[in-house]
């Protein structure tokens, strides 16, 4: 799946991989927020765990309930999966 040129890979409800990640902005078991070039990508769910962060590629595992993208000004939300 591509949102504004960012590649997000969703595998079932248990794994999300975000490419071109600049840094992890917040990290919790129910929400992980990632900084990408044009805003943020948030992964929502339960028992979330960042299992890989290498060369701008972040993989999150757990029970994935949703993924959203926001531009830097807080608008422009697009849901990828719910």
C-alpha positions, 0 to 999 in steps of 0.5 A: 500500500502506498500513501503519498509515496510512502510504502506501507506493508500490512501482513494480516493483522499481525505485522506492519512495515513502514519504509522511509521512516526517519524516527520513532516519535512515540512508542507504546503497546497500543500506539506507535507513531513514526516520522516520515518525510511528509508527516507521521504514520501511526500504528494502532492495536494491542501488544505492539512491539517494534521488532525491527528498525534498520535503514529507515525500515520499521516493522511492528508486530502485535494485534494491528487494529489500524494504520493512519497517515497525517501530514505535518500540520495534523490534517490530511488523515487517511486510514489504511486499515481498520 
